[in-house]
Structure formats: C-alpha cells, structure tokens
Amino acid sequence: MARIPAVSPHEAGPELAGTIGYAREMMAQIGGRATERGAEPVEVLAHAPELLRGVLALSGAAAEANRVPDRLKHLASLKAATLINCEYCIDLASQVSRRAGLSDEALLALPFYKTSPLFSDLEKLVLDYAVGMTRTPVDVPDGLFARLREHFDPAQIVELTHAVAIENLFSRCNHALGIGAAGFSEGMVCAVPERAPAPVG
C-alpha cells in the first residue's frame, strides 16, 4: 500500500477525476488488463495535478516515439525497473515486455543476460546501456556509447536514452512512495528484482 493515499474521485473534482479516469484506461490498455490498483501511481500523483498532467504528456510523447523497436525499449525499461526494485514497474513492465514478445524464460534470465543465449548481441548491448544509465552515479563509458552508435542513429539513441531515463523517474518515485505491484502479471511469470548494491558506509 502506498505511503500516501490515492486521491479519491470525490476529492478530485470533475476535471481531475476525468484525467484519472483517462489514466486508468491508459494503464489497462498498456498492461493488457484492468486491475484494481493499476492506476495507483497516477492517483497518488493527482495530489499535484500540474505534475500529473506533465507526466501524462511526457508518457504520451514517449508512446508515440517509434524509431527504436518496442521490444528493445521495453527490455531496457524492465532492466532498469529490476535494478531499482520497483514492484509496480517490474509487474507492469514484465507484462508489457511479454506482450512485445519476450518469453518467460527471457524474463527469468534477465539478471544473467550477459551469458544467456536468450538475448541477441544487440539486446545485450541495450541492456548494458540500461544498466549503466541506472547506476548511481551513471556509468556509460565512451566505449559503450561508441558501440551503440554502430547500431543506432542519433535520434534512436535519444529515444532509447529517454526510455531508460523515464523508467528511472517512474521506478524511483514509485519505490519511494511505497507503490507496490498492481497485478498486471498476476498468475504469470514476472521478472525478478535484482540485488541492490550494498549501502555506502
């Protein structure tokens, strides 16, 4: 359960309630099923309506970007979510990745992607980038970036970078606010959180 209660429909007022309703429909469409807590991040964010509108606009723009295959972007986003250990995002991103063609075996092999035959060399490169971007501090060496440039043009690199960055934003917010899994992958295989690095000191 989230650390901050969701904004209820009667608290929201007509305009904000409509925005929340739209977001619920959008999350059900993205996740392939409607769940009771599917829109919880949106309902919590509704405490700051101006931020909610901005996040929805950002998400809409990201959804329209199509220079990079969806499978690669979803894979990179899922990897970021597992590294941050965001239950909500792992739940949703597992379902989204599955719907984009990722097998159950690949979902479970994600922590071992470097040695797994289930991922192509290009997918491993994209996963390396997602790992580097999700580290604190960010660790994207020149060599890794040069390898990306062999496969992606500048616009594609920007789109891929944005996909990982927006996942970091959402995962970190949800994790801090205590927003848990919503049931998008209920009854199905789900990627597993990866061990967080040891705390400094």
TIVO-595255 format. One record per residue: residue in three letters; x, y, z of N, C-alpha, C in turn; residue number from 1. Coordinates in Angstrom, 1 decimal, padded with zeros to 4 digits. Layout:
BEGIN
type_n.u_n.v_n.w_ca.u_ca.v_ca.w_c.u_c.v_c.w_seq
ALA_X_Y_Z_X_Y_Z_X_Y_Z_NUM
...
***
This chain:
BEGIN
type_n.u_n.v_n.w_ca.u_ca.v_ca.w_c.u_c.v_c.w_seq
MET_000.8_-001.2_000.0_000.0_000.0_000.0_000.9_001.2_000.0_1
ALA_000.5_002.2_-000.8_001.3_003.4_-000.9_001.4_004.2_000.4_2
ARG_002.5_004.9_000.6_002.7_005.7_001.8_001.8_006.9_001.9_3
ILE_001.3_007.3_000.7_000.4_008.5_000.6_-000.9_007.9_000.0_4
PRO_-002.1_008.2_000.6_-003.3_007.7_000.0_-003.6_008.3_-001.4_5
ALA_-004.2_007.5_-002.2_-004.6_008.0_-003.6_-005.7_009.1_-003.4_6
VAL_-005.8_009.9_-004.4_-006.9_010.9_-004.4_-008.1_010.2_-004.9_7
SER_-009.2_010.3_-004.1_-010.4_009.7_-004.4_-011.2_010.5_-005.4_8
PRO_-012.1_009.9_-006.1_-012.9_010.6_-007.2_-013.6_011.8_-006.6_9
HIS_-014.2_011.7_-005.4_-015.0_012.9_-004.9_-014.0_014.0_-004.4_10
GLU_-012.8_013.7_-004.1_-011.8_014.7_-003.7_-011.3_015.4_-005.0_11
ALA_-011.3_014.7_-006.1_-010.6_015.2_-007.3_-011.3_016.3_-008.0_12
GLY_-012.6_016.3_-008.0_-013.3_017.3_-008.8_-013.4_016.8_-010.2_13
PRO_-014.3_017.4_-011.0_-014.7_016.8_-012.3_-013.5_016.7_-013.3_14
GLU_-012.7_017.8_-013.4_-011.6_017.8_-014.4_-010.5_016.8_-014.0_15
LEU_-010.1_016.8_-012.7_-009.1_015.9_-012.3_-009.6_014.4_-012.3_16
ALA_-010.8_014.3_-012.0_-011.4_012.9_-012.0_-011.4_012.4_-013.4_17
GLY_-011.7_013.2_-014.4_-011.6_012.8_-015.8_-010.2_012.4_-016.2_18
THR_-009.2_013.2_-015.7_-007.8_012.9_-016.0_-007.4_011.5_-015.4_19
ILE_-007.9_011.3_-014.2_-007.6_010.0_-013.5_-008.3_008.9_-014.3_20
GLY_-009.5_009.1_-014.7_-010.2_008.1_-015.4_-009.6_007.7_-016.7_21
TYR_-009.1_008.7_-017.4_-008.3_008.5_-018.7_-007.1_007.7_-018.4_22
ALA_-006.4_008.1_-017.3_-005.1_007.4_-017.0_-005.4_005.9_-016.6_23
ARG_-006.5_005.6_-015.9_-006.9_004.2_-015.6_-007.1_003.4_-016.9_24
GLU_-007.8_004.0_-017.9_-008.0_003.4_-019.2_-006.6_003.1_-019.9_25
MET_-005.8_004.1_-019.8_-004.5_004.0_-020.5_-003.6_002.9_-019.8_26
MET_-003.6_002.8_-018.5_-002.8_001.8_-017.8_-003.4_000.4_-018.1_27
ALA_-004.7_000.3_-018.2_-005.3_-001.0_-018.6_-004.9_-001.4_-020.0_28
GLN_-004.9_-000.4_-020.9_-004.5_-000.7_-022.3_-003.1_-001.1_-022.3_29
ILE_-002.2_-000.4_-021.7_-000.8_-000.7_-021.7_-000.5_-002.1_-021.1_30
GLY_-001.1_-002.4_-020.0_-000.9_-003.6_-019.3_-001.7_-004.8_-019.8_31
GLY_-002.7_-004.5_-020.7_-003.5_-005.6_-021.2_-004.6_-006.1_-020.3_32
ARG_-004.7_-005.5_-019.2_-005.8_-005.9_-018.3_-006.1_-004.7_-017.3_33
ALA_-007.3_-004.6_-016.8_-007.6_-003.6_-015.8_-007.4_-004.3_-014.5_34
THR_-006.7_-003.6_-013.6_-006.5_-004.1_-012.2_-007.0_-003.0_-011.2_35
GLU_-007.3_-003.5_-010.0_-007.8_-002.5_-009.0_-006.9_-001.4_-008.7_36
ARG_-005.6_-001.8_-008.7_-004.5_-000.8_-008.3_-003.7_-000.4_-009.5_37
GLY_-004.2_-000.6_-010.7_-003.4_-000.4_-011.9_-003.0_001.1_-012.1_38
ALA_-003.8_002.0_-011.6_-003.6_003.4_-011.8_-003.1_004.1_-010.5_39
GLU_-002.7_003.3_-009.6_-002.3_003.9_-008.3_-001.2_005.0_-008.4_40
PRO_-000.2_004.8_-009.2_000.8_005.9_-009.3_000.2_007.2_-009.7_41
VAL_-000.8_007.1_-010.7_-001.5_008.3_-011.2_-002.3_008.9_-010.1_42
GLU_-003.0_008.0_-009.4_-004.0_008.5_-008.3_-003.2_009.2_-007.2_43
VAL_-002.0_008.7_-006.9_-001.2_009.4_-005.9_-000.6_010.7_-006.4_44
LEU_-000.1_010.7_-007.6_000.4_011.9_-008.3_-000.7_013.0_-008.4_45
ALA_-001.9_012.6_-008.4_-003.0_013.5_-008.5_-003.0_014.5_-007.4_46
HIS_-002.3_014.3_-006.3_-002.2_015.3_-005.2_-001.5_016.6_-005.8_47
ALA_-000.7_016.4_-006.9_-000.1_017.6_-007.6_-000.6_017.5_-009.0_48
PRO_-001.8_018.0_-009.3_-002.4_017.9_-010.6_-001.5_018.4_-011.8_49
GLU_-000.7_019.5_-011.5_000.1_020.0_-012.6_001.2_019.1_-013.0_50
LEU_001.7_018.3_-012.0_002.7_017.3_-012.3_002.1_016.1_-013.0_51
LEU_000.9_015.8_-012.6_000.2_014.6_-013.2_000.0_014.9_-014.7_52
ARG_-000.5_016.1_-015.0_-000.7_016.5_-016.4_000.6_016.4_-017.2_53
GLY_001.7_016.9_-016.6_003.0_016.9_-017.2_003.5_015.5_-017.5_54
VAL_003.3_014.6_-016.5_003.8_013.2_-016.6_003.0_012.5_-017.7_55
LEU_001.7_012.7_-017.8_000.8_012.1_-018.8_001.2_012.6_-020.2_56
ALA_001.6_013.9_-020.3_002.0_014.4_-021.6_003.3_013.8_-022.0_57
LEU_004.3_013.7_-021.0_005.6_013.0_-021.3_005.4_011.6_-021.7_58
SER_004.5_010.9_-021.0_004.3_009.4_-021.3_003.6_009.3_-022.7_59
GLY_002.7_010.2_-023.0_002.1_010.2_-024.3_003.1_010.4_-025.5_60
ALA_004.0_011.4_-025.3_005.0_011.6_-026.3_006.0_010.4_-026.4_61
ALA_006.3_009.8_-025.3_007.2_008.6_-025.4_006.5_007.5_-026.1_62
ALA_005.2_007.3_-025.9_004.5_006.2_-026.5_004.4_006.4_-028.0_63
GLU_004.4_007.7_-028.5_004.4_007.9_-029.9_005.7_007.8_-030.6_64
ALA_006.8_007.8_-029.9_008.2_007.7_-030.5_008.3_006.2_-031.0_65
ASN_008.7_006.1_-032.3_008.8_004.8_-032.9_010.0_004.5_-033.7_66
ARG_011.1_005.2_-033.3_012.4_004.9_-034.1_013.1_003.7_-033.7_67
VAL_012.9_003.3_-032.4_013.6_002.1_-031.8_012.5_001.0_-031.6_68
PRO_012.8_-000.2_-032.0_011.8_-001.3_-031.8_011.3_-001.3_-030.4_69
ASP_010.0_-001.5_-030.2_009.4_-001.6_-028.9_010.1_-002.6_-028.0_70
ARG_010.4_-003.8_-028.6_011.0_-004.8_-027.7_012.2_-004.4_-027.1_71
LEU_013.1_-003.6_-027.8_014.3_-003.1_-027.2_014.1_-002.1_-026.1_72
LYS_013.1_-001.2_-026.3_012.8_-000.2_-025.3_012.2_-000.8_-024.1_73
HIS_011.3_-001.8_-024.3_010.7_-002.5_-023.1_011.7_-003.3_-022.3_74
LEU_012.6_-003.9_-023.1_013.6_-004.7_-022.4_014.5_-003.8_-021.5_75
ALA_014.9_-002.7_-022.1_015.7_-001.7_-021.3_015.0_-001.2_-020.1_76
SER_013.7_-000.8_-020.3_012.9_-000.3_-019.2_012.8_-001.3_-018.1_77
LEU_012.5_-002.6_-018.5_012.3_-003.6_-017.5_013.6_-003.8_-016.7_78
LYS_014.7_-003.8_-017.4_016.0_-004.0_-016.7_016.2_-002.9_-015.7_79
ALA_015.9_-001.6_-016.0_016.0_-000.5_-015.1_015.1_-000.7_-013.9_80
ALA_013.9_-001.2_-014.1_012.9_-001.4_-013.0_013.4_-002.5_-012.1_81
THR_014.1_-003.5_-012.6_014.5_-004.6_-011.7_015.7_-004.1_-010.9_82
LEU_016.5_-003.2_-011.5_017.7_-002.7_-010.7_017.3_-001.8_-009.6_83
ILE_016.2_-001.0_-009.8_015.7_-000.1_-008.8_014.8_-000.8_-007.8_84
ASN_014.3_-002.0_-008.2_013.5_-002.8_-007.4_012.1_-002.2_-007.1_85
CYS_011.6_-001.6_-008.2_010.2_-001.0_-008.1_009.2_-002.1_-008.4_86
GLU_008.4_-002.5_-007.4_007.5_-003.6_-007.6_006.4_-003.3_-008.7_87
TYR_005.9_-002.1_-008.6_004.9_-001.7_-009.6_005.4_-001.8_-011.0_88
CYS_006.6_-001.2_-011.3_007.2_-001.2_-012.6_007.6_-002.6_-013.1_89
ILE_008.1_-003.4_-012.2_008.5_-004.8_-012.6_007.3_-005.5_-013.0_90
ASP_006.2_-005.4_-012.3_004.9_-006.1_-012.5_004.4_-005.6_-013.9_91
LEU_004.3_-004.3_-014.1_003.8_-003.8_-015.4_004.7_-004.1_-016.5_92
ALA_006.0_-003.8_-016.4_007.0_-003.9_-017.5_007.2_-005.4_-017.9_93
SER_007.0_-006.3_-016.9_007.1_-007.8_-017.3_005.9_-008.1_-018.2_94
GLN_004.7_-007.6_-017.9_003.6_-007.9_-018.8_003.7_-007.2_-020.2_95
VAL_004.2_-005.9_-020.1_004.4_-005.2_-021.4_005.5_-005.9_-022.3_96
SER_006.6_-006.3_-021.6_007.6_-007.0_-022.4_007.1_-008.3_-022.9_97
ARG_006.3_-009.0_-022.1_005.8_-010.3_-022.6_004.9_-010.1_-023.8_98
ARG_004.1_-009.0_-023.8_003.2_-008.7_-024.9_004.0_-008.3_-026.1_99
ALA_005.3_-007.8_-025.9_006.1_-007.4_-027.0_007.0_-008.6_-027.5_100
GLY_006.7_-009.8_-027.0_007.4_-011.0_-027.5_008.5_-011.6_-026.6_101
LEU_008.7_-011.0_-025.5_009.7_-011.6_-024.6_009.2_-012.8_-023.9_102
SER_009.9_-013.9_-024.0_009.5_-015.2_-023.4_009.6_-015.2_-021.9_103
ASP_008.9_-016.1_-021.2_009.0_-016.3_-019.8_010.4_-016.6_-019.4_104
GLU_011.1_-017.4_-020.2_012.5_-017.8_-019.9_013.4_-016.6_-020.0_105
ALA_013.1_-015.7_-020.9_014.0_-014.5_-021.0_013.7_-013.6_-019.8_106
LEU_012.5_-013.5_-019.4_012.2_-012.7_-018.2_013.0_-013.1_-017.0_107
LEU_013.0_-014.4_-016.8_013.8_-015.0_-015.7_015.3_-015.0_-015.8_108
ALA_015.7_-014.9_-017.1_017.2_-014.9_-017.4_017.7_-013.4_-017.3_109
LEU_016.9_-012.5_-017.1_017.4_-011.1_-017.2_018.5_-010.7_-016.3_110
PRO_018.6_-011.3_-015.1_019.8_-011.0_-014.2_021.1_-011.5_-014.8_111
PHE_021.0_-012.5_-015.7_022.1_-013.2_-016.2_022.2_-013.0_-017.7_112
TYR_021.7_-011.8_-018.2_021.6_-011.6_-019.6_023.0_-011.7_-020.4_113
LYS_024.1_-011.3_-019.7_025.4_-011.3_-020.4_025.8_-012.6_-020.9_114
THR_025.4_-013.7_-020.2_025.8_-015.0_-020.6_024.7_-015.9_-021.1_115
SER_023.5_-015.3_-021.2_022.3_-016.0_-021.7_022.2_-016.1_-023.2_116
PRO_021.9_-017.2_-023.8_021.7_-017.3_-025.2_020.3_-016.8_-025.7_117
LEU_019.5_-016.4_-024.7_018.2_-016.0_-025.0_018.1_-014.5_-025.5_118
PHE_019.3_-013.8_-025.4_019.3_-012.4_-025.8_020.3_-012.3_-026.9_119
SER_020.0_-011.5_-027.9_020.9_-011.2_-029.0_022.0_-010.3_-028.6_120
ASP_023.0_-010.2_-029.4_024.1_-009.2_-029.1_023.6_-007.8_-029.0_121
LEU_022.6_-007.4_-029.9_022.1_-006.1_-029.8_021.3_-005.9_-028.5_122
GLU_020.5_-006.9_-028.1_019.8_-006.8_-026.9_020.7_-006.7_-025.7_123
LYS_021.8_-007.4_-025.7_022.8_-007.3_-024.6_023.4_-005.9_-024.5_124
LEU_023.6_-005.4_-025.7_024.2_-004.0_-025.7_023.2_-003.0_-025.1_125
VAL_022.0_-003.1_-025.5_020.9_-002.2_-025.0_020.8_-002.4_-023.5_126
LEU_020.9_-003.7_-023.0_020.8_-003.9_-021.6_022.0_-003.4_-020.8_127
ASP_023.2_-003.4_-021.4_024.4_-002.8_-020.9_024.2_-001.3_-020.7_128
TYR_023.5_-000.7_-021.7_023.3_000.7_-021.6_022.3_001.1_-020.5_129
ALA_021.2_000.2_-020.4_020.2_000.4_-019.3_020.9_000.3_-018.0_130
VAL_021.8_-000.7_-017.8_022.5_-000.9_-016.5_023.3_000.3_-016.2_131
GLY_024.1_000.8_-017.2_025.0_002.0_-017.0_024.2_003.2_-016.6_132
MET_023.1_003.4_-017.3_022.3_004.6_-017.0_021.6_004.5_-015.7_133
THR_021.3_003.3_-015.2_020.6_003.2_-013.9_021.5_003.2_-012.7_134
ARG_022.8_003.0_-012.9_023.7_003.1_-011.8_023.7_004.5_-011.2_135
THR_024.1_004.6_-010.0_024.3_005.9_-009.3_025.7_006.0_-008.8_136
PRO_026.6_006.8_-009.4_026.3_007.7_-010.5_026.3_006.9_-011.8_137
VAL_025.7_007.6_-012.8_025.6_007.0_-014.1_027.0_006.6_-014.6_138
ASP_027.0_005.4_-015.3_028.3_004.9_-015.7_028.1_004.4_-017.2_139
VAL_028.3_005.3_-018.1_028.2_005.0_-019.5_029.5_005.4_-020.2_140
PRO_030.5_004.4_-020.3_031.8_004.7_-020.8_031.7_005.0_-022.3_141
ASP_032.7_005.7_-022.8_032.8_006.1_-024.2_032.7_004.9_-025.1_142
GLY_033.4_003.8_-024.7_033.4_002.6_-025.5_032.0_002.0_-025.7_143
LEU_031.2_002.0_-024.6_029.8_001.5_-024.7_029.0_002.4_-025.6_144
PHE_029.2_003.7_-025.5_028.4_004.6_-026.3_028.8_004.5_-027.8_145
ALA_030.1_004.3_-028.0_030.6_004.1_-029.4_029.9_002.8_-030.0_146
ARG_029.8_001.8_-029.2_029.1_000.5_-029.7_027.6_000.8_-030.1_147
LEU_027.0_001.6_-029.2_025.6_002.0_-029.5_025.5_002.7_-030.9_148
ARG_026.5_003.6_-031.1_026.4_004.4_-032.4_026.6_003.5_-033.6_149
GLU_027.2_002.3_-033.4_027.3_001.4_-034.6_026.0_000.9_-035.0_150
HIS_025.0_000.9_-034.1_023.7_000.3_-034.4_022.5_001.3_-034.5_151
PHE_022.7_002.4_-033.8_021.6_003.4_-033.8_022.0_004.8_-034.2_152
ASP_021.1_005.5_-034.9_021.5_006.9_-035.3_021.2_007.8_-034.1_153
PRO_021.6_009.1_-034.2_021.4_009.9_-033.0_019.9_010.0_-032.5_154
ALA_019.0_010.1_-033.4_017.6_010.1_-032.9_017.2_008.9_-032.2_155
GLN_017.6_007.7_-032.7_017.3_006.5_-032.0_018.0_006.4_-030.6_156
ILE_019.2_006.9_-030.5_019.9_006.9_-029.2_019.2_007.8_-028.2_157
VAL_018.7_009.0_-028.7_018.0_009.9_-027.8_016.7_009.2_-027.3_158
GLU_016.0_008.5_-028.2_014.8_007.8_-027.9_015.0_006.7_-026.9_159
LEU_016.1_005.9_-027.1_016.4_004.8_-026.2_016.8_005.4_-024.8_160
THR_017.6_006.4_-024.8_018.0_007.0_-023.6_016.8_007.6_-022.8_161
HIS_015.9_008.2_-023.5_014.7_008.7_-022.9_013.9_007.6_-022.2_162
ALA_013.8_006.4_-022.9_013.0_005.3_-022.4_013.6_004.8_-021.1_163
VAL_014.9_004.7_-021.0_015.5_004.3_-019.8_015.4_005.4_-018.7_164
ALA_015.6_006.6_-019.1_015.5_007.7_-018.1_014.1_007.8_-017.5_165
ILE_013.1_007.7_-018.4_011.7_007.9_-017.9_011.4_006.7_-016.9_166
GLU_011.9_005.5_-017.2_011.7_004.4_-016.3_012.4_004.6_-015.0_167
ASN_013.6_005.2_-015.0_014.2_005.6_-013.8_013.4_006.5_-013.0_168
LEU_012.8_007.5_-013.6_011.9_008.5_-013.0_010.8_007.8_-012.3_169
PHE_010.0_007.0_-013.1_008.8_006.4_-012.5_009.2_005.4_-011.4_170
SER_010.2_004.5_-011.7_010.5_003.5_-010.7_011.0_004.1_-009.4_171
ARG_011.8_005.1_-009.5_012.3_005.8_-008.2_011.2_006.5_-007.5_172
CYS_010.3_007.1_-008.2_009.1_007.7_-007.5_008.2_006.7_-006.8_173
ASN_007.9_005.7_-007.6_007.0_004.6_-007.1_007.6_003.9_-005.9_174
HIS_008.9_003.6_-006.0_009.6_002.9_-004.9_009.6_003.8_-003.6_175
ALA_009.9_005.0_-003.8_010.0_005.9_-002.6_008.6_006.1_-002.0_176
LEU_007.5_006.1_-002.8_006.2_006.3_-002.3_005.5_005.0_-001.9_177
GLY_006.2_003.9_-002.0_005.7_002.7_-001.5_004.6_002.1_-002.4_178
ILE_004.6_002.4_-003.6_003.6_001.9_-004.6_004.0_000.5_-005.0_179
GLY_003.3_-000.5_-004.7_003.6_-001.9_-005.0_003.0_-002.5_-006.2_180
ALA_003.2_-003.7_-006.5_002.7_-004.4_-007.7_001.2_-004.3_-007.7_181
ALA_000.7_-004.1_-009.0_-000.8_-003.9_-009.1_-001.5_-005.1_-009.7_182
GLY_-000.8_-006.2_-010.0_-001.4_-007.4_-010.6_-001.4_-007.5_-012.1_183
PHE_-000.7_-006.7_-012.8_-000.6_-006.9_-014.2_-000.1_-008.2_-014.7_184
SER_000.9_-008.8_-013.9_001.5_-010.1_-014.2_001.0_-011.2_-013.3_185
GLU_-000.1_-010.9_-012.6_-000.6_-011.9_-011.7_-000.9_-013.2_-012.4_186
GLY_-000.4_-014.4_-011.9_-000.7_-015.7_-012.5_000.3_-016.0_-013.6_187
MET_001.2_-015.0_-013.9_002.2_-015.2_-014.9_003.6_-015.0_-014.4_188
VAL_004.6_-015.4_-015.2_006.0_-015.2_-014.9_006.3_-013.7_-014.8_189
CYS_007.0_-013.3_-013.9_007.4_-011.9_-013.7_008.9_-011.8_-013.5_190
ALA_009.6_-010.8_-014.1_011.0_-010.6_-013.8_011.2_-010.4_-012.4_191
VAL_012.4_-010.7_-011.9_012.8_-010.7_-010.5_013.6_-009.4_-010.2_192
PRO_013.4_-008.8_-009.0_014.2_-007.7_-008.6_015.7_-008.2_-008.5_193
GLU_016.6_-007.3_-008.8_018.0_-007.7_-008.7_018.5_-007.1_-007.4_194
ARG_019.6_-007.7_-006.9_020.1_-007.3_-005.6_020.6_-005.9_-005.7_195
ALA_020.1_-005.1_-004.8_020.6_-003.7_-004.7_022.0_-003.7_-004.2_196
PRO_022.8_-002.7_-004.7_024.2_-002.6_-004.2_024.2_-002.3_-002.7_197
ALA_025.3_-002.7_-002.1_025.4_-002.5_-000.6_025.5_-001.0_-000.3_198
PRO_024.9_-000.6_000.7_024.9_000.9_001.1_026.3_001.3_001.4_199
VAL_026.6_002.6_001.0_027.9_003.2_001.3_028.0_003.4_002.8_200
GLY_029.2_003.0_003.3_029.4_003.2_004.8_028.7_002.2_005.6_201
***
